[in-house]
Amino acid sequence: RNGEATTKVFQGLPDKQSFRDLPIDVFKKLFKDELKEFIRVRFFDTSAIIQNSTIIPPNKGKLPKAKDGENNLILAEFNARERSILLPRPETHEDGNVIVDGGELERSDDTYDGG
């Protein structure tokens, strides 16, 4: 869902714009679940399952309230926009295979292309 949220946020915006430059207004177009996922992968390992968190507000909220500083998902996502996605910490076995998020990858496949 984070990928879907990212695509939605950048729709209709000039190419090569970074998260840092995005106005808070673009985040209002996301659904509650997309907002939560966008925030979750920036504060928690992507393999983590989070039930309750003080970092992720329970309500989407309204844009004017977010602009006024109300703790809601729109403001939390806007504040998290510059954080990197936290990937699971890989473990390397004796045979050279890398374990990521419960699955094995051959060492040659252990790359991230940003996609």
N, C-alpha and C positions, 0 to 999 in steps of 0.2 A: 504493500500500500504506500510505502514511502516513495517509490518510484512514480506511482500514479499521482501522488500529491505534488511531487517536484515538477512533473510534466504540466499539471494543471496550473501551478503557480506561474510558470514561465509562458504559458499560452498567451499570444497576442503582445508579448513584450519584445523589445529589440534583442537581436542576437548578442551573445557574449556578455549578457548582463550577469552580474554575480549576485548571490544571496545578500551580500553586504549592502548592495545598492537598492534592494527591493523596498518599496514603501509598505507599511502595515496593511494598507487597503487590499493588496493582492491575496492576502491570506484568508479573507472573509469568504472567498469562493469555494473553500474546501469543506468537505463534510467532517463531522465530528471525529469519525474513525480515522480519517486521513490526517487530521490535525494531531491526534494522539500518536499515531505511528511516526509521523515526522519528528515529533518531540522525543518519543521513546528511543529511537535508534541513535539519537544524539546524546542521550544521557546514560543509556544502558547498553551493554553488549547486545548485538543484534540477535543473539540466540536466547537471550533472557526473556522469560515470560513474566510480565509485570501485572499483578492484580490491582494493587493500590499503591499510589505514590503521591507524595506531597508535591512533587515536581510537575506532575501532569494533572492540571485542574479537571474536575469532573464535567464542567459545562463549557460549551463552545462560546457562549456569550455573544455580545453584539459589538460591532466595530466601534461605535462611539464610546462605549464603556471601556473597551480595550485602550483606546486613545487616551482616556482619562486615567488609565492605570489600574483598572479592575483586573484582578487575577482570573483570567479566563484562558481558554485554549488559543484564541487568536493572539493574545499578547504573549503567551508562553511560546508559541511557535515563532512569532516575530523575534523574540529575545534569543531563541535557540538557532536562528537561521545561519549564523556564522560558525556554529560548532560542527566538527567533523563527525561522520557516522562512526560509531564504535563497533568495529568488527570483532568477532570472537578471537581470542588469543589461540593461535594454532599450536599444536603439540607435534613434535617430530619423533617418530619411532626409530628404533635401531635400523630398520630396513630402508630408511630414507623417506618413507611415506609420511605425509602430513595429515593430521586429523584436524578438521575445522568443522565446528558446529555438528559434531556427531557423525560426520561422514569422512571417508578417506579420499585424498587427492594425491595423485602422483606429483612428485616434486616439480616436474616441468609444467604442471597445470596450476601451480600455486601462484597465480598472478591476479591482479585486479586491474581491469581496464577502464574503470570508471563507469561502466555501463550496467 
